Amino acid sequence: MNNAPKASFLDDVKWTPDGLVPAIAQDAKTGRILMMAWMNRDALAETARTGYAVYWSRSRQALWRKGESSGHQQKVFEIRLDCDADVVTLQIEQCGGIACHTGRESCFYRVLDGEQWQTKDPVLKDPKEIYS
């Protein structure tokens, strides 16, 4: 039995066959893409209801409230659905300035240089200190 909340905005989303939609978190001030994660109906509904980002962890098969272990919550200012209704963007404030589990501002810290990925962004805080 599906206990997911019923709401018209959730019905407008084109969910993957496994009930997910990609969600891109973007810094509301700078426009920088900080991370991409997955949401299911419950995650999107809770994000809209609370104003804080909630994702679906595919590895844990559970809701993942961003920042619950690191303290780096994402305050959501706006949620957008793309033209195909199959991608969500979140305009957020990244509390603590770190979105990535590696201790960086963004999960997108590597840049293709020729045929190799080069790390361009520094670690702001050692992950061992974040996830102790």
N, C-alpha and C positions, 0 to 999 in steps of 0.2 A: 504494500500500500504506500502510495506517495503522500508524504505529509508536507510537501512543499507548499508555501503560501500561494494563494491564488490572487493574482493582481493583473490587471490588463497590460501594464507595461512589461511584465515578465512574459506574457504570451506573445508580445511583439518581437521578441528576440528569437533569432534562428539558432537554436542550440545544436551542438554537434550530436551525432548519434549517441554518445555517452553522456549527454546532458550538460555540456560545458560550453562556455564562450570565452575567447581570449579577452583579457582585460589589460589595457596599457595604462600605467600610471605615469602621468606627466606633471612636472613641476608647474604649478599654476602661475608662478611669477616669471620663470625663465623660459618655460616651454621645453626644457630638456626632458627627454624620455628617461625615466628612472628605472622602470622594470616592466616586465610582462609576466602575468600569471593567469591562472584560469579561475573562472567563477562558475558555480552552478546556480540554480534558482535561489536557493537559500542564501548563498553568499551575496548575490546581487540585491536581494530583498533586504538583508540585514545592513548592507552598505548604505542603501537608500534610506533606511529607517534610522540608523545611528549617526550617519555622517562620517563614519570611519571605515577604511577599507577592510573588507573581509574577502578572502579568496578560498578556493578549494585546493587542498593539497592532494595531488594525484598520488604521491608516494605514501602518504599517511591515510588517504581515503577519509579525510575529515576536513571540517571548516578550519581555516587558518586565519585568525585575526591578526593582521599585520601588526607587529610590535608587541605581541603578548609575551614573548620571551626576551626580546632585545630592548623593548621600550621605544622602539622607533616606529610609532604609529603613523598612519597616513590620514590626515584630516581631509575629507573630500568636500570640495566646493561645487563641483559640477560633474555630472555623469552624462556622457554622450553615447549615442548609438550610431554606427556608420550607416551609409546608404543601403547596404545589403543586409543590414540588421544582424550581422554575424561577428562584429567586433565592438567592444565597449572601450571608451577611454574615460579615465578619471583625472580630473584636474585636482591636484592635491597639494597640500603642504606636508613635506616630509619632516616629521618631528625628529630632532636630533641630527638632521642632515645626512643620514646614512640610510639608503634603501637596500643595498646589497649585503648579502650574508658574508661577503668577503671583507666588509668594513669600508666599502667605497660608497661615494655618493650615488652612483648609478650602477646597475648591473651591466650596462653597455660601456665598459671601460677599455675594450680592446678595439683597435683600428687595423684594418687590413692595409699592410704596407707591402706592395708587390704581391708576393704569394705567402706572406707570413703575417700572423696576428701579433701586433705589438701592444703591450700594456701601456696605456697613456695616462690613466688616472691613478693617483696615489691612494693607498690605504689610509683612511682617516682615523681608524681605531682598530686595533688588533681584534679579530673575531673571538679569540680566547677570552678577552675582557668583556665582550658583549654577551656571549653565550656561556657564562660560567655557571 
